[in-house]
């Protein structure tokens, strides 16, 4: 992850007001981190099974 996004001095609001579209290939950890940084995260995949959270 780029250094600019590695920490959140603003209390998790670095990406507030931004929308991140994450494909299943990018990984759940990436989606979770973007959400922690304040982004609204939309996850997509071609197959429903790829969206299941384990």
ZAZAKOL-497581 format. One record per atom (N, C-alpha, C, CB): residue number from 1; x, y, z. Coordinates in steps of 0.05 Angstrom, whole numbers, always signed. Each point is the difference from the previous one (the first is absolute). Glycine has a CB too. Layout:
N
<k:NUM; X:X; Y:Y; Z:Z>
...
This chain:
54
<k:1; X:+17; Y:-23; Z:+0>
<k:1; X:-17; Y:+23; Z:+0>
<k:1; X:+18; Y:+25; Z:+0>
<k:1; X:-37; Y:-25; Z:+25>
<k:2; X:+30; Y:+45; Z:-41>
<k:2; X:+16; Y:+24; Z:+0>
<k:2; X:+2; Y:+13; Z:+28>
<k:2; X:-14; Y:+8; Z:-47>
<k:3; X:+37; Y:+4; Z:+52>
<k:3; X:+5; Y:+12; Z:+26>
<k:3; X:-21; Y:+20; Z:+8>
<k:3; X:+48; Y:-6; Z:-8>
<k:4; X:-59; Y:+20; Z:-12>
<k:4; X:-21; Y:+21; Z:+6>
<k:4; X:-25; Y:-13; Z:+12>
<k:4; X:+18; Y:+28; Z:-37>
<k:5; X:-23; Y:-54; Z:+32>
<k:5; X:-23; Y:-13; Z:+10>
<k:5; X:+6; Y:-20; Z:+22>
<k:5; X:-21; Y:+6; Z:-45>
<k:6; X:+46; Y:-8; Z:+53>
<k:6; X:+7; Y:-20; Z:+20>
<k:6; X:-9; Y:+7; Z:+28>
<k:6; X:+39; Y:-10; Z:-28>
<k:7; X:-45; Y:+35; Z:+33>
<k:7; X:-11; Y:+7; Z:+26>
<k:7; X:-21; Y:+21; Z:-4>
<k:7; X:+44; Y:-11; Z:+23>
<k:8; X:-60; Y:+15; Z:-2>
<k:8; X:-22; Y:+18; Z:-3>
<k:8; X:+0; Y:+21; Z:+22>
<k:8; X:-27; Y:-35; Z:-22>
<k:9; X:+41; Y:+57; Z:+19>
<k:9; X:+2; Y:+20; Z:+21>
<k:9; X:-27; Y:+13; Z:+5>
<k:9; X:+47; Y:+8; Z:-12>
<k:10; X:-65; Y:-9; Z:-7>
<k:10; X:-26; Y:+13; Z:+4>
<k:10; X:-21; Y:-19; Z:+12>
<k:10; X:+10; Y:+29; Z:-39>
<k:11; X:-1; Y:-50; Z:+52>
<k:11; X:-19; Y:-18; Z:+13>
<k:11; X:-16; Y:-16; Z:-19>
<k:11; X:-2; Y:+32; Z:+37>
<k:12; X:+14; Y:-42; Z:-58>
<k:12; X:-15; Y:-18; Z:-18>
<k:12; X:-16; Y:+15; Z:-21>
<k:12; X:-2; Y:-32; Z:+36>
<k:13; X:+8; Y:+57; Z:-42>
<k:13; X:-15; Y:+15; Z:-19>
<k:13; X:+16; Y:+10; Z:-24>
<k:13; X:-29; Y:+14; Z:+38>
<k:14; X:+52; Y:-26; Z:-43>
<k:14; X:+17; Y:+8; Z:-21>
<k:14; X:-15; Y:-2; Z:-27>
<k:14; X:+40; Y:-16; Z:+26>
<k:15; X:-57; Y:-3; Z:-30>
<k:15; X:-14; Y:-4; Z:-25>
<k:15; X:-30; Y:+6; Z:+2>
<k:15; X:+34; Y:-34; Z:-12>
<k:16; X:-42; Y:+49; Z:+33>
<k:16; X:-28; Y:+7; Z:+4>
<k:16; X:-11; Y:+14; Z:-25>
<k:16; X:+8; Y:+4; Z:+50>
<k:17; X:-32; Y:-12; Z:-58>
<k:17; X:-12; Y:+12; Z:-24>
<k:17; X:+8; Y:-13; Z:-26>
<k:17; X:-3; Y:+42; Z:+26>
<k:18; X:+22; Y:-61; Z:-25>
<k:18; X:+9; Y:-14; Z:-24>
<k:18; X:-13; Y:-27; Z:-2>
<k:18; X:+44; Y:+24; Z:+2>
<k:19; X:-47; Y:-34; Z:-26>
<k:19; X:-11; Y:-26; Z:-5>
<k:19; X:+21; Y:-17; Z:-13>
<k:19; X:-47; Y:+18; Z:-6>
<k:20; X:+52; Y:-42; Z:+17>
<k:20; X:+20; Y:-18; Z:-11>
<k:20; X:-15; Y:-25; Z:-11>
<k:20; X:+36; Y:+16; Z:+32>
<k:21; X:-32; Y:-22; Z:-57>
<k:21; X:-11; Y:-24; Z:-12>
<k:21; X:+22; Y:-21; Z:+0>
<k:21; X:-33; Y:+26; Z:-29>
<k:22; X:+28; Y:-48; Z:+43>
<k:22; X:+20; Y:-21; Z:+4>
<k:22; X:-10; Y:-26; Z:-12>
<k:22; X:+16; Y:+22; Z:+43>
<k:23; X:+1; Y:-34; Z:-60>
<k:23; X:-7; Y:-26; Z:-12>
<k:23; X:+8; Y:-21; Z:+20>
<k:23; X:+5; Y:+17; Z:-47>
<k:24; X:-17; Y:-41; Z:+44>
<k:24; X:+6; Y:-21; Z:+19>
<k:24; X:+30; Y:-8; Z:-2>
<k:24; X:-47; Y:-17; Z:-5>
<k:25; X:+60; Y:+22; Z:-17>
<k:25; X:+28; Y:-7; Z:-3>
<k:25; X:+18; Y:+18; Z:+16>
<k:25; X:-10; Y:-16; Z:-45>
<k:26; X:+1; Y:+40; Z:+53>
<k:26; X:+16; Y:+18; Z:+17>
<k:26; X:+1; Y:-9; Z:+29>
<k:26; X:-12; Y:+38; Z:-31>
<k:27; X:-7; Y:-53; Z:+39>
<k:27; X:+0; Y:-11; Z:+27>
<k:27; X:-16; Y:+14; Z:+21>
<k:27; X:+44; Y:-15; Z:-12>
<k:28; X:-54; Y:+0; Z:+31>
<k:28; X:-16; Y:+10; Z:+22>
<k:28; X:+16; Y:+19; Z:+17>
<k:28; X:-27; Y:-42; Z:-1>
<k:29; X:+52; Y:+37; Z:+5>
<k:29; X:+17; Y:+17; Z:+17>
<k:29; X:+2; Y:+28; Z:-11>
<k:29; X:+26; Y:-41; Z:+15>
<k:30; X:-23; Y:+43; Z:-42>
<k:30; X:+1; Y:+26; Z:-13>
<k:30; X:-26; Y:+15; Z:+4>
<k:30; X:+32; Y:-18; Z:-34>
<k:31; X:-55; Y:+4; Z:+30>
<k:31; X:-26; Y:+13; Z:+4>
<k:31; X:-4; Y:+9; Z:+29>
<k:31; X:-18; Y:-29; Z:-37>
<k:32; X:+27; Y:+12; Z:+56>
<k:32; X:-3; Y:+7; Z:+28>
<k:32; X:+17; Y:+24; Z:+7>
<k:32; X:-9; Y:-48; Z:+11>
<k:33; X:+33; Y:+49; Z:-21>
<k:33; X:+18; Y:+23; Z:+6>
<k:33; X:-11; Y:+26; Z:-12>
<k:33; X:+40; Y:-31; Z:+1>
<k:34; X:-50; Y:+30; Z:-25>
<k:34; X:-12; Y:+24; Z:-12>
<k:34; X:-24; Y:+9; Z:+16>
<k:34; X:+15; Y:-15; Z:-45>
<k:35; X:-31; Y:-3; Z:+55>
<k:35; X:-22; Y:+8; Z:+17>
<k:35; X:+9; Y:+12; Z:+26>
<k:35; X:-27; Y:-37; Z:-20>
<k:36; X:+49; Y:+26; Z:+32>
<k:36; X:+11; Y:+11; Z:+25>
<k:36; X:+10; Y:+28; Z:-5>
<k:36; X:+13; Y:-46; Z:+15>
<k:37; X:-4; Y:+52; Z:-39>
<k:37; X:+9; Y:+27; Z:-7>
<k:37; X:-22; Y:+19; Z:-7>
<k:37; X:+42; Y:-21; Z:-15>
<k:38; X:-67; Y:+11; Z:+16>
<k:38; X:-23; Y:+18; Z:-4>
<k:38; X:-14; Y:-2; Z:-26>
<k:38; X:+22; Y:+29; Z:+30>
<k:39; X:-12; Y:-46; Z:-49>
<k:39; X:-12; Y:-2; Z:-26>
<k:39; X:-26; Y:-16; Z:+1>
<k:39; X:+45; Y:+3; Z:-21>
<k:40; X:-63; Y:+3; Z:+4>
<k:40; X:-23; Y:-18; Z:-5>
<k:40; X:+9; Y:-21; Z:-20>
<k:40; X:-35; Y:+37; Z:+9>
<k:41; X:+33; Y:-62; Z:-1>
<k:41; X:+12; Y:-22; Z:-16>
<k:41; X:-22; Y:-16; Z:-14>
<k:41; X:+39; Y:-2; Z:+31>
<k:42; X:-36; Y:-1; Z:-57>
<k:42; X:-18; Y:-17; Z:-16>
<k:42; X:+17; Y:-23; Z:-10>
<k:42; X:-31; Y:+39; Z:-14>
<k:43; X:+22; Y:-64; Z:+21>
<k:43; X:+15; Y:-24; Z:-8>
<k:43; X:-15; Y:-14; Z:-22>
<k:43; X:+20; Y:-5; Z:+46>
<k:44; X:-6; Y:-3; Z:-67>
<k:44; X:-13; Y:-14; Z:-22>
<k:44; X:+16; Y:-24; Z:-9>
<k:44; X:-20; Y:+43; Z:-15>
<k:45; X:+5; Y:-62; Z:+3>
<k:45; X:+12; Y:-24; Z:-11>
<k:45; X:-18; Y:-11; Z:-22>
<k:45; X:+23; Y:-10; Z:+45>
<k:46; X:-12; Y:-6; Z:-62>
<k:46; X:-16; Y:-13; Z:-21>
<k:46; X:-17; Y:-23; Z:+12>
<k:46; X:+34; Y:+13; Z:-35>
<k:47; X:-24; Y:-26; Z:+56>
<k:47; X:-15; Y:-22; Z:+12>
<k:47; X:-6; Y:+6; Z:+29>
<k:47; X:+23; Y:-32; Z:-31>
<k:48; X:-48; Y:+26; Z:+39>
<k:48; X:-9; Y:+6; Z:+27>
<k:48; X:+17; Y:-13; Z:+21>
<k:48; X:-46; Y:+4; Z:-18>
<k:49; X:+56; Y:-28; Z:+13>
<k:49; X:+17; Y:-14; Z:+19>
<k:49; X:+25; Y:+15; Z:+8>
<k:49; X:-17; Y:-43; Z:-19>
<k:50; X:+27; Y:+60; Z:+1>
<k:50; X:+24; Y:+15; Z:+5>
<k:50; X:-6; Y:+23; Z:+20>
<k:50; X:+17; Y:-11; Z:-46>
<k:51; X:-42; Y:+18; Z:+50>
<k:51; X:-7; Y:+21; Z:+18>
<k:51; X:-5; Y:-10; Z:+29>
<k:51; X:-19; Y:+25; Z:-39>
<k:52; X:+16; Y:-51; Z:+42>
<k:52; X:-5; Y:-11; Z:+27>
<k:52; X:+23; Y:+6; Z:+19>
<k:52; X:-27; Y:-36; Z:-20>
<k:53; X:+20; Y:+46; Z:+43>
<k:53; X:+20; Y:+6; Z:+20>
<k:53; X:+6; Y:-25; Z:+17>
<k:53; X:-15; Y:+49; Z:+2>
<k:54; X:+40; Y:-56; Z:+0>
<k:54; X:+7; Y:-23; Z:+16>
<k:54; X:+10; Y:+7; Z:+27>
<k:54; X:+11; Y:-24; Z:-41>
